[in-house]
Amino acid sequence: MTFEDYRKLDAVGLAALVARGEVSPVELLDTAVARMAAVNPALNAVTSDLTDMARKALAEQATAGPLAGVPFLLKDLGAALAGTVTSSGSALLKDVVSPTDSALTSAYKAAGLVIFGKTNTPEFGLVPVTEPTHLGICRNPWDVSRTPGGSSGGAASAVAAGILPAAHASDGGGSIRTPASACGLFGMKPSRGRVSFAPAGEGWGGASIQHAVTRSVRDSAVLLDISCQPQAGDPYYLSPPSRAFAEEAKRAPGTLRIGFTTVALASPGLDPECKAAVLDAAKLCESLGHRVEEVTLPGDLAAMQLAAGNVIAASVTANVDAEADRRGRPVADHELEPLTWGMYRRGKGVSGSDYVRGLAAIHAYGRAVARLFQDYDVLLLSTLGCPAIPIGHLTEDVSLFVERLFHFMPNTQAFNNTGQPAMTVPLSWSASGLPIGMQFVGRMADEATLFRLAGQLEQARPWFDRTAPL
């Protein structure tokens, strides 16, 4: 199979070729591996090559399932694959081998996906750029001098570069939506409780959720149908939908009440091109028959952010201490990146009372924001504060880190903490040719409405054939 033919299809399309016998899983894997060899040296998107494991799996058993034979990559954080290291982007975990698959990995295998590698991620997924010391800098196929975003930066870079049509990703503060926006992809962050973390516990107090970055809407929908299966012992979960998300993506959304805002929630303002893109998206939605009006988002964002910072820091500390216990000696500062060490030290100072009160503040914010969705079906706002930033921009001056952090990603973290589903849709590009994603937020557990709207937007303003120049 030629790369040109391979890139014309999404995961669903490739699976259909396999099902009809027009191409074999081995041919698809060969094409993906060849593309990886061609572009990965320039990008460093794939940091663990598991091609031999994939070939062995294909030789030992026939593939079956809705995505049988389609090449797939796991993010090196969150989804364990038996017999391989899940480093979470950290040298601290570089030798820790997973004894079993996570529930999500098992679901991907059962669906017939062929896992042939793992993708780059910042240390413990803490920042929205992918420049870890352990795994090295990951670059954006649209402009290799810029970041693909993070923390699922390797996944987005690989998909945007054509190595594969969809890849596993996770999102604790914007880590699906940020790289999808920066790389011109579709990225859905599902609702809290939609995808199980079994056998591990919840991530970041329930803020983190796993799913994927994709080129097409239907790939995202099919992957969520595959993965949204509650596991025994989950502390909380959402039941699978009554109608498959793949079916929802084909259905008309009807007339939606869409509120929009051009503000940057956690910074002084949006880049002018991002603001213009929001207004353009609002006009597009209006032209499709939706009722669109400007709104103000309620809730105490500052209190939520402070609380979320404490919850994340405490979670980092717990994970690092667990590794110290496993190996039988404390973790030293030189074993972690400075930002991670700072979070670890902060977490040491978070008391049990602080943690519980932090969760209460987060939940209060969620209740406040939910009031907006009594009057609106969907909220529209810019995914990012600006297009993809240059490599090193976020970390080159520690004194400017927080300011630059929220200038780049002011609008995503809020919806991790409300637990609502939120998607980024590649509807605009900057004058310099960089993608600009638009974020659409739905009611809790209402991914269906977002998938219906996404399908409509994909038809109205197609992006699938708009590919990175690398």
N, C-alpha and C positions, 0 to 999 in steps of 0.2 A: 504494500500500500504506500502510495506517495504521501509525503508530508502535506502537499497541497490538498489532496483529497481528505486526509485525516483532519486537517484544520477546518474544513468546511462543515464539520459535523460536531454536535454536542455529544454528551455522554449517552443520552437516549438514542440519538441517531446512530452512534457507533454500536451500541448494544443491538439495535435492529439489524445491522449488517451481520453481526455474529449470529443472531438468531436465524437469519435466512441462509446462513452458510456462505455468504459472499466474501467474508474475511474471517480469519481465525484469531483467537485471542493472542496467539504467539506473534502474528503479524502486527497486531495493534501494539503489543509490548515492544516489538522491535522498532516500530516507528517512534514511539514515545522515548525509548532509550536513545535512539539516534538523534532526536531533537534535543534531548537533555545534553548529550555529548557536544552538540553544536553550540548551544547557547549558555549552558550553565557556567562555564569558565568565566564568562563576562558578568554573570548575575549572582552566582553563589546562592541560588534559590533552594536547590536540593543539597542537603548536607550529609545525608546518609543514603548510600546507594545499596539497595536491597534487590537488585536485579536478579542475582543468582537465586535468592530465596523465592522470588516470583516465578522464575523459570521452573524451579523444582516443584512448586505448588501446581503449576499448569501441567507438568508432566505426570504428576501423581493422581490428579483427580479432574474429572470433567467439570467445567464451570456451569453454574445454573443460577437463575435469579433474574430480577428485572434489569440489572446492569451487567449481566454476565459477560466477562471478557474485557471489560473496560479498564484501562490502566488508571491507577489511583495513588495518591500520595497522602501520607499522614503528617500532620504538624508534629514537630518534635516536642510537643507539650500537650498533655491532656488525654491522649488516646494511646494506651499501652498496646504493644505488639509483642507477643511471647517470644523470648529468645533474643530480643533486641534492646538496646539502650534507649530510654526516653530521658534525654539530658535536660529538657526544659531550657535549653540554651545556656546551660551553666557547666563549667568545668567541675563543679562540685559533684555533679551526678554523672560524669562522663563514663563511669565504669559500672553503673547500676543497671543490671539487666532485668527486664520485666519477666516474671515467671509465667504470667498468663496474659491473655488478651483482655482488654477492657470490654464491657458490654457493647460499646459503640463499634469497636473494631470487629467484634464477632458479627454484628449486624451487617457491617460493610462486606465482610467475607461471605456471609450467607446470601447477600444480594449479588454475588458474583464478581465484585470488584477485585482487581488484581493489584495488590499493594507492592510497589517496587521501590519505595524510598520514603524518606522523611524530609520535611522542609524546615528552613531556617526560622528562628524565632529569637527575640531578645531574652535576656536572662529572666526566667520566671514570668515572661510576658508582661513586664512592668512598664514598658514605654511604647509609644506609637510609632517607633522607627525600629528597624531590624539591623542593628550594628553590634552584635554581641562579641565580646572578646574571645569567647570559646569557639564560636562557629564562624566568625568573620562577618564582614559587611555584606549585606544583600542589597541589590540594586534594582531600579525600576526599568522595565523594558521600554517604557516611553521616553526615558532620558536617564541614562546610566549614571549621571552625576547626581541624581535625586533618589530619595528613599521610596521604596514601594509601600511605606507605612508599616505598621505593626499592630499587634504582635504577630499576626498571621502574614507577615510580609513575604516569607518564602513561598507560601502557598499562592498568594496573589501574583507574585512575580512569575512563578512557574506557569500558572494558568494564562496570564497575559502574554507570556512568551511563546505559547503554543505547545508546551511540553505535554499538556493534558487539558481537557475541557473543564474539569472541576476538581477541587481538592478539599480535603478536610481542613477546618479552621475552628477557632474558638474566639470568644468575645467576652471579656470581663469589664471593659470600659470603652469599647469601640473597636476591638481587635479583629472583627470580621469587616465591619463597615469602613473603618479607616483605610486598610489596604485595598479593599474593593473599590473605594472611591478613587484612591490614588492611582490605581492600575486600570480603571475603565471597566470594572466587572460588576456583576450583580452580587449583592451580599445581604443575606437575610440573617438577622439575629433573632432566633425564636424566643418565645416567652419563657420565663422562669419555670422550670419543671417540665419543659417539653421533651428534653433529651436527658436521659439518665447519665450520671457520672459513675455508675457502678463499675467496679467495686469500691472506688474511692468515694469520699464524701463530697458535699457541695463545695463549690469554689467561691471564695471571697464573699461569704455570707449569702450565697445564692445569686450574686451578680453575674457570675461567669456562666456561659452557656456554650455548648458545642454545636457546630453545624458545618458550613462549607462556604467557599467562594466559587462562583460559577460564571460561565459566559452566558448561559441562557436561564430564563426563569424556570422552565420546566425541569431542568436538571436539579435546581435547588428544591423544587417541590417534590420530585421523586426521591431525592436523598433524605428529605425530612420525613417522608412517608416510611422510608426504610429504617430510620433511626429513632422515631418517636414511640418507642415501646418501653413502658415502665418495667422496672426490674423489682423482683422481690426484695423488700426491705428499704426501698427508696423512702427517704423521710417525707417527701411530698412529690407529687407528680400531676401532670395533666393527662387525662385519658386521650388515646388516639382520636382523631376527628371522626365524625360520623360519615363524612365524605372525604375521600383521599385528596390531599393537597394537589396532587397532579391533575385531578379533575377540576379543582377550584381554579387553577391557573388557566384553564380553557374557558371558563365561564365569564360572562359579562358582569362587571361590578355593579351595574345599575347606577343610579344617581347618588353620589356620595356627598356628604357634607365635609368639606376639607377646610380646616383652618391652617393658615400659613403665617410664618414669621420670618423676617430677615435679620433678626438679632443673632448675635453670638452669645449663647447663654453664659459662658464662663470667661468671656474676654470682652474688651471694649467694642469690638465690631468685626464684621466680615471683610475679607478682601473684596474689593469692588466687583471682580469677576464672579465671585461666589454669590454675592448679593444679587447681581443681575441674573444669575442662573436660577435663583429662587423665584424671582419675579417671572422669568420666562416659563418655569415649570408650573407656576400658578396659572398663567395664561393657557398653557397647554391643557391642564386639567379642566379649566373652564370651557375650553373649546371642545372637550370630550363630553360635555354635558353635566359636569359636577358643579355643585354650589360651593364657591370658593370665597373666603373672606379672611382678612387679617385678624390675628388673635394675639393675646398676651398669655404666656405660659405662667400658671400660678405655682406657688410653693417656694420654700426657703432653700434656694439652691446652695447658698454658702454653708448652711448648717448640714445639708446632705453631703456636700463635698468633704467637709471636715470629718464627718462621721465615717464616710466611705474610706477616707485615708487611714483612719484608725483601724477599721476592719481589715483593709488590705495589708497594712503593716503587721497586724497581729497574725494574719494568715501566713505571711512570709516567714515570720519568726517561728511559728509552729512547724512549718515545713522544714526549715533549716535545722531546728532543734531535733526534729524527728530523724533527719539524716545523721546528725551528731550522735544520737542514741543508737542508730543502726550500726554505725561504724565504731562506736565506743570511744570517741574523743570529740572535744569541742571543735567548732568551726572557727577558723581564724579569719581576720579581716582580709588578708591577701587572697583568700580562696573565693571571694565574691567580688563583683564589680562594685565600685564606690557607691553608686546609687542603691544597689541591692543591700549593701552593708548598712547604709543609712536607714533604709526601711526596716532592716532587721533590728537595728538599735532602737528605732522609734517603737517598733512592736514590743520590745522588752518593757517599754514604759506604759503600755496600754493595759489597764487593769481589767478584771472581769466586769466591773461596773461600767467602765468606759465602753467596753465592747457591747454590752447589752443596751446601754443608752444610745450607742451609735446605731445599732439595728433599729431602735425605736425612732430615731431621727430619720433614718432612711425610709422606714415604712410610713412615717408621717408625710414625707415628701411624695411618696407614691400615692397616698390617699388624696393629697392636694391636686396633683396632676390629673388623677382620675376624674376629678370634677369637670375638667375641660371636655372629657370624652362622653359626658352626658349630653352635650350639644353637638359634638362633632364625631364623625366616624374615623377620621384620619387627620394627623398633624403633619404638615410639610415644613421642612426647614433644611438648611444646608447641612450636609454630612460633616464637612470639614470647614475650618475657618479660612483656608487658602488651599491652592493646589499643592501637590507634593513638594516638600521642602528639600533643599540640598542635603546631601550626605554630611553628617557632622554638625549641621546647624543647631540641632537641639542640645548637643552635649559639649560644644566647643567652649562655652562660657557658663560655668556652674551658676554664677550669680543671675543669669538670665533664664535658667532652665524652666522654672515654673511659668514665667511669662510666655516663653516660646512654646511650651507644652500646650497651654490652653489657647494660644493664638492658632495653633495648628488643629487641635481637636476640642473645640469648646462645646460641641453639641451632642456627643455620643454617650458619655458616661451617665447622664441623667436617666436614660432609659434602660440601662443595666440595673439601676437601683429601683426604678419603678417596676421592673420585671416585664414590661410590655414588649411585644414584638416590634422590631424596627428594621427597615430594609434601606439599603442605598441602591439607587438606580442610576446608571451612567447616561444622563440626559444632556450633558453639556461638556464642552472642551474649552480650555483657555485659548487666548490669542496665540500662545506659544505652542499649542498642541497638547497640553496636559489635560487629562480627564478631570471632570468636576462632577461628583456624585450628589444626587439629591436624596435626602433622608425622608422616609415616610414612616410614621409611627401609628400603630393601631391599638385598639383596646386589648387588655390582657386576654391572652388565649385566642385572639382573633387573627391568626396568621392567614386565615381563609380570605378575608377582605383584602389584605395586602397582596396576596398572590393573584387575586382577580384583578386588582388595579395594576399590578406589575405586568400581567399578561397584556392588558390593554395598552399600557405605555410602551411595551416592547413592540407592539404592532404599529402604534402611532409614530414612534421615533426609533426605528431599529438601530441596534448598536453591534450586533453579533459580528458583522463583517468589517467593523472598524477595529483594526488590529494594530498592535504596537509595531513601530518601525524596526525594532531590533532584527 
